[in-house]
């Protein structure tokens, strides 16, 4: 039985949205990881809140006239087809992570998943990225 040797990462909303909205990403690790992912050579995991956060960002972009309704719809449809593996995290684990790190509950969800799966977290959030593993 063959083992899966593809690199695996937990990815947060900031990375996915920067990629979809074609915003500049200056972190080499994230650029390399996205390149591997889009060429089907890496696996991305995310908590089940990611589609809600992605929809919220696109809605905000629409309201601020950054993108059109058509573009928002096109990007969200594309996002929903991305092969991201969604994982449920126990709420008590997220809450403990939130309290231990002073992160928002949403950001703590990504960190808790990263720790639960023992995978690196890809994020553009400076506070989240600066935290040492718990």
Secondary structure, DSSP 8 states (H G I E B T S, - for coil): -----SEEEEE-HHHHHHHHTT-----HHHHHHHHHHHTTSEEEEEETTHHHHHHHHHHHHHHTTSS-HHHHHHHHHHHHHS-EEEE---HHHHHHHHHHHT--HHHHHHHHHHHHHT-EEE---HHHHH----
